[in-house]
Amino acid sequence: MDSTGNDKDKDSLTRLHTVTLINGEDSSKEGETSPLCSKEQARQSRDGPIVSAFKQAKLEKEAQKNWDLFYKRNSTNFFKDRHWTTREFEELRACREFDDQKLTILEAGCGVGNCLFPLLEEDLNIFAYACDFSPRAIDYVKQNSLYDTSRCKAFHCDLTQDDLLEHVPAASIDVVTLIFVLSAIHPDKMHLVLQNVYKVLKPGKCVLFRDYGLNDHAMLRFKAANRLGENFYVRQDGTRAYFFTDVFLAQLFQAAGFEEVVNEYVLRETVNKKEGLCVPRVFLQSKFRKPLRTP
Ligand SMILES: C[S@@+](CC[C@H](N)C(=O)[O-])C[C@H]1O[C@@H](n2cnc3c(N)ncnc32)[C@H](O)[C@@H]1O
């Protein structure tokens, strides 16, 4: 087995849910109107040569700048608001001993608040910390009319190097969310993010993870020239995307001290009626717990 557990792809894809979406709810706009890739394109984008070491180092160095420029270009208009699903509300309910108990959450890599604000509107008993390494994204969060410092605190943070403890008390968080964030980070640095969030999570509480799964449409439409490494690609704008297997993700969380609770693929179809296209999407949706007793 390789480091990403690719030989388990077929097995693990048998554990999945399929949902059909009309016009792309729950995904970014990228690729929704692109035609499906041929098998050959898909093979090339998985196995082809990779971008030079020089360019890779530059992309890593400029990661923050590239995300900041992304938000400069797109303002708050790119990602759709991600309304929380039953799964997430169940998690919040499970964290509570009584119905209106106050919970504290951390949205790590919040972008411009597409998850944060729907949640704050829907659950009045939440206090949310929210951080991102794009200063511009954090500015947009703070300028949002729903931003209320009695209910949330947004701050700038590179999750791979800034200590969350500078903003968030140790072991104070009931739920951490990582929604399409880890995929934006170099696989060699993902463990640093998990070590960071581990410190602020209460023992017995969970990280909710949702991100791109292996062979998602967004992965198959990348050209070979955009390949940075195994399951890792660069977009035109310099932002990067990693496509997860369940095995790779489980190993990553377990190495950081978490226990697996749920770790499964979700298959979706994005239907664009206007364009007459049906696009298969693969996401990985998972939940990992910080043990009650920590070593
Ligand atoms: C695809 S966006 C997702 C944003 C948000 N979670 C959502 O669902 O709308 C990825 C986000 O991760 C942030 N990000 C990437 N690397 C990061 C890092 N090292 N530390 C903190 N945030 C990071 C980017 O700035 C960007 O806002």
The ligand as a MOL file (V3000), in Angstrom:
LIG
                    3D

  0  0  0     0  0            999 V3000
M  V30 BEGIN CTAB
M  V30 COUNTS 27 29 0 0 0
M  V30 BEGIN ATOM
M  V30 1 C -11.7120 26.1260 -0.2250 0
M  V30 2 S -11.5800 27.4150 0.9700 0 CHG=1
M  V30 3 C -12.8190 26.9040 2.1500 0
M  V30 4 C -13.3130 27.9970 3.0230 0
M  V30 5 C -14.4480 27.6380 3.9920 0
M  V30 6 N -14.0590 26.6040 4.9170 0
M  V30 7 C -15.6870 27.2230 3.2460 0
M  V30 8 O -16.0940 26.0740 3.3540 0
M  V30 9 O -16.2690 28.0670 2.5470 0 CHG=-1
M  V30 10 C -10.0360 26.9960 1.7670 0
M  V30 11 C -9.6550 28.0050 2.8290 0
M  V30 12 O -8.5300 27.5100 3.5460 0
M  V30 13 C -7.7170 28.6210 3.8770 0
M  V30 14 N -6.3650 28.1250 4.1770 0
M  V30 15 C -5.5130 27.5190 3.3300 0
M  V30 16 N -4.3560 27.2330 3.9580 0
M  V30 17 C -4.4900 27.6500 5.2440 0
M  V30 18 C -3.6370 27.6440 6.3810 0
M  V30 19 N -2.3920 27.1480 6.3030 0
M  V30 20 N -4.0900 28.1670 7.5380 0
M  V30 21 C -5.3470 28.6960 7.6070 0
M  V30 22 N -6.2060 28.7280 6.5670 0
M  V30 23 C -5.7830 28.2120 5.3940 0
M  V30 24 C -7.7940 29.5110 2.6360 0
M  V30 25 O -7.4330 30.8460 2.8880 0
M  V30 26 C -9.2600 29.3540 2.2670 0
M  V30 27 O -10.0420 30.3660 2.8650 0
M  V30 END ATOM
M  V30 BEGIN BOND
M  V30 1 1 1 2
M  V30 2 1 2 3
M  V30 3 1 2 10
M  V30 4 1 3 4
M  V30 5 1 4 5
M  V30 6 1 5 6
M  V30 7 1 5 7
M  V30 8 2 7 8
M  V30 9 1 7 9
M  V30 10 1 10 11
M  V30 11 1 11 12
M  V30 12 1 11 26
M  V30 13 1 12 13
M  V30 14 1 13 14
M  V30 15 1 13 24
M  V30 16 1 14 15
M  V30 17 1 14 23
M  V30 18 2 15 16
M  V30 19 1 16 17
M  V30 20 1 17 18
M  V30 21 2 17 23
M  V30 22 1 18 19
M  V30 23 2 18 20
M  V30 24 1 20 21
M  V30 25 2 21 22
M  V30 26 1 22 23
M  V30 27 1 24 25
M  V30 28 1 24 26
M  V30 29 1 26 27
M  V30 END BOND
M  V30 END CTAB
M  END
